[in-house]
Amino acid sequence: MGVKIGINQIKKDMFIVHNGEPYRVLDYDHVKPGKGQAFVRVKAKNMKTGNVIEITYKSSDSIELADFEQRQMSYSYYDGDSYWFIDSNTGDMIAVPAAVLGDEAQFLKEGMEVFIFLDKGQPIGVELPKSAVYEVIETEPGFKGDTATSTLKPAKIDTGATVQVPLFINEGDKIKVDTRTGKYIERVNE
């Protein structure tokens, strides 16, 4: 049994148990209707299947926190099926199936420090740093004096992912990207 907390203590990125399955809280909304009892609408991702569902809890409900082992490891390589991570302290290697990573895999860089969540020894989730710096390897040339930030163009970064960036970004530029949304944050001068 995991620790139980009141639904009003819920936070983003918390891991909870729902119908015996581990979920990660993506978002939540406290709703106070004019009549009737207040409730909390939770958007959560099933850590085993990747499916995102909406769960509604009464404000008096309590939820169970998932009891995971969390390990900090660094990304090593991809073998075509799984992403391999190494524990720099112990040298342990863990293979995480591509399905567990989902879209976040496109932002993995060699040596990137991540948290791996294990449920009974099985990897069920990987948390990348909230943002990371990547090099733009392919994009249309920017125009001098074009500082419009509302107009975006596609840019391919060094992991192979495509990110929408402002027009003034050029090949070779380093950019900071939000690994959860894939959105451009800023240009980085290194």
C-alpha positions, -999 to 999 in steps of 0.1 A, spaced: 0 0 0 13 34 -9 8 66 12 -26 81 10 -31 119 7 -62 141 5 -71 150 -32 -66 187 -24 -29 180 -19 -25 167 -55 3 182 -76 15 180 -112 39 152 -119 28 133 -89 25 95 -93 -8 81 -81 -25 47 -82 -59 45 -99 -76 11 -103 -44 -6 -93 -24 10 -121 3 37 -118 -5 71 -133 14 104 -135 -6 135 -129 -4 158 -160 -28 184 -149 -57 189 -124 -85 214 -119 -104 221 -87 -141 226 -97 -166 243 -74 -200 241 -90 -227 265 -79 -247 236 -65 -235 202 -53 -201 191 -40 -168 204 -52 -146 180 -71 -112 177 -87 -108 167 -123 -74 150 -129 -57 144 -162 -33 115 -158 -11 93 -180 -10 56 -174 27 48 -169 23 13 -183 2 19 -214 9 57 -221 -29 63 -223 -41 96 -209 -74 96 -190 -95 120 -170 -104 110 -135 -129 129 -113 -125 128 -75 -148 142 -49 -131 169 -28 -134 145 2 -116 116 -16 -81 105 -8 -57 92 -34 -29 67 -31 6 78 -41 24 52 -62 53 36 -44 80 36 -70 117 33 -69 133 64 -85 169 63 -98 190 90 -114 208 76 -144 223 89 -176 213 81 -212 238 58 -229 224 45 -263 194 31 -282 196 -4 -296 165 -3 -319 140 -15 -292 151 0 -259 169 30 -246 198 21 -223 207 41 -192 236 37 -169 239 45 -132 272 64 -129 276 54 -92 271 16 -96 276 10 -133 242 -7 -134 225 -6 -168 187 -5 -173 169 -9 -207 138 11 -210 114 0 -239 108 27 -265 70 25 -257 77 37 -221 95 68 -233 70 77 -260 75 112 -276 100 123 -249 126 100 -266 132 125 -293 147 149 -268 172 124 -253 208 132 -257 238 110 -249 249 115 -213 217 133 -203 208 128 -166 172 115 -162 151 99 -135 139 64 -142 108 52 -123 108 15 -115 77 -4 -103 87 -38 -89 120 -35 -108 103 -28 -141 109 6 -158 76 24 -162 87 60 -168 115 83 -175 116 120 -165 139 142 -186 152 175 -173 124 201 -178 145 218 -205 177 211 -224 200 229 -249 202 215 -285 220 225 -316 199 234 -347 213 213 -375 188 222 -403 164 251 -408 157 278 -434 180 308 -431 169 336 -408 166 371 -421 185 400 -406 163 424 -387 135 398 -386 129 396 -349 92 386 -351 88 360 -324 52 352 -333 61 337 -367 76 302 -364 95 279 -388 105 242 -383 141 235 -372 157 201 -369 178 197 -337 208 174 -331 186 146 -317 166 145 -350 135 161 -335 118 190 -352 110 221 -331 91 252 -342 115 282 -337 114 320 -344 125 332 -378 158 346 -365 172 312 -355 199 298 -379 217 265 -384 244 261 -358 225 281 -332 220 265 -297 184 267 -284 168 257 -252 137 235 -256 110 224 -231 114 186 -232 78 180 -221 61 201 -247 88 203 -274 84 241 -274 113 265 -281 122 286 -250 151 308 -261 184 310 -280 214 302 -259 248 319 -264 275 295 -254 
